[in-house]
């Protein structure tokens, strides 16, 4: 059967780490130069040496970003090739459909669509590489550091501590046409994840056309988001499935009616999958009792700090904490490179507090800790 999306996560993270490494290099070079500026006397702070060093550092960061983009595109191609290959053994072959052979014209459609998704994702990585906010953010930080020295104040680190914290918490960012900014590693993760999900689902649609199935079965999992939970595990005729994907009210093959929802299946970070289903020969993968057990366990949930959470909500809380742990690690790394021991100590204390909170939430919800999600990439190591 098609490889579960979760099995692609390590490969996706390998691509993300390439850009996370660039982020750490940016923080390191900027923090080191700010430390050097702190050692200057006021009359030397606006010398050409400062500007030259800034230009050289920015050039190095951009060069490494270009390298990361090139390697990242290769990684994406391998991921999408594997997704396409796995489509040749669809879940539709689980006794649901008699003939599961793939006609040549369908194979060609799959290859063309795979190439299209790969090109779009590759273009997006190129765009990220070209729209990162490096020059201005670097210059702004150097200006703050230079102004702190020029003012002749005695406590340089105190004067720039807020800037160091902001830099560490933000890192290299991508700027979209809308003006919105997002950390580059986060942007890459979202893009590659969405490409993988999109290709898996579209492969299923292409094969459904080839096999002539009349319906789709929605996959199910124990921690469903509330919008998709009612329909997970159920089967919809094609016309009703199209209604659902368009946000309209819809009905499943058993006559159950559902209110429309805004987020389509398999899009916007949805991990549900719609698989080809033949209503003449097919047997649902999940019974109503099993789906009700999933729903009940999710909504029974857990209590954290006196507040009730569904298991899904607790999992989302864990994602938020993971982000904050990574943020504090970046701040600490930046502070250490800049020589700000006080900020480094504060960030470490916050990191430990969030880490303890993470364990607390995981234990209360009965979820596994995923410490790999809290790592940052520095050089060839994850810390």
URFEN-V720687 format. One record per backbone hydrogen bond with DSSP energy under -1.0 kcal/mol. NH is the residue of the N-H (numbers start at 1). CO is the residue of the C=O. Records with the same first field share a line. If there is no record, write none. Layout:
# URFEN-V720687
NH = CO, CO
This chain:
# URFEN-V720687
7 = 4
8 = 5
12 = 8
13 = 9
14 = 10
15 = 11
16 = 12
17 = 13
20 = 16
21 = 17
23 = 19
24 = 20
25 = 21
26 = 22
27 = 23
28 = 24
29 = 25
30 = 26
31 = 27
32 = 28
33 = 29
34 = 30
35 = 31
36 = 32
37 = 33
38 = 34
39 = 36
40 = 37
44 = 41
47 = 44
51 = 47
52 = 48
53 = 49
54 = 50
55 = 51
56 = 52
57 = 53
58 = 54
59 = 55
60 = 56
61 = 57
62 = 58
63 = 59
64 = 60
65 = 61
66 = 62
67 = 63
68 = 64
69 = 65
70 = 66
71 = 67
72 = 68
73 = 69
74 = 70
75 = 71
76 = 72
77 = 73
78 = 74
79 = 75
80 = 76
81 = 77
82 = 78
83 = 79
84 = 80
85 = 81
86 = 82
88 = 85
89 = 86
93 = 90
94 = 91
95 = 93
107 = 103
108 = 104
109 = 105
110 = 106
111 = 107
112 = 108
113 = 109
114 = 110
115 = 111
116 = 112
117 = 113
118 = 114
119 = 115
120 = 116
121 = 117
122 = 118
123 = 119
124 = 120
125 = 121
126 = 122
127 = 123
128 = 124
129 = 125
130 = 126
131 = 127
133 = 173
134 = 132
138 = 134
139 = 135
140 = 136
141 = 137
142 = 138
143 = 139
144 = 140
145 = 141
146 = 142
147 = 143
148 = 144
149 = 145
150 = 146
151 = 147
152 = 149
159 = 155
160 = 156
164 = 160
165 = 161
166 = 162
167 = 163
168 = 164
169 = 165
170 = 166
171 = 167
174 = 182
175 = 131
176 = 180
179 = 176
182 = 174
184 = 172
187 = 183
188 = 184
189 = 185
190 = 186
191 = 187
192 = 188
193 = 189
194 = 190
195 = 191
196 = 192
197 = 193
198 = 194
199 = 195
200 = 196
201 = 197
202 = 198
203 = 199
204 = 200
205 = 201
206 = 202
207 = 203
208 = 204
209 = 205
210 = 206
211 = 207
212 = 208
213 = 208
215 = 277
216 = 236
217 = 275
218 = 234
219 = 273
229 = 225
232 = 228
233 = 218
234 = 231
236 = 216
238 = 214
241 = 237
242 = 238
243 = 239
244 = 240
245 = 241
246 = 242
247 = 244
248 = 243
250 = 258
252 = 256
253 = 235
255 = 252
258 = 250
267 = 264
275 = 217
277 = 215
282 = 278
291 = 287
292 = 288
293 = 289
294 = 290
295 = 291
296 = 292
297 = 293
298 = 294
299 = 295
300 = 296
301 = 297
302 = 309
304 = 307
307 = 304
309 = 302
311 = 298
314 = 310
315 = 311
316 = 312
317 = 313
318 = 314
319 = 315
320 = 316
321 = 317
322 = 318
323 = 319
324 = 320
325 = 321
326 = 322
327 = 323
328 = 324
329 = 325
330 = 326
331 = 327
332 = 328
333 = 329
334 = 330
335 = 331
336 = 332
337 = 333
338 = 334
340 = 335
341 = 339
344 = 340
345 = 341
346 = 342
347 = 343
348 = 344
349 = 345
350 = 346
351 = 347
352 = 348
353 = 349
354 = 350
355 = 351
356 = 352
357 = 353
358 = 354
359 = 355
360 = 356
361 = 357
362 = 358
363 = 359
364 = 360
365 = 361
367 = 362
373 = 370
374 = 371
378 = 381
381 = 378
383 = 376
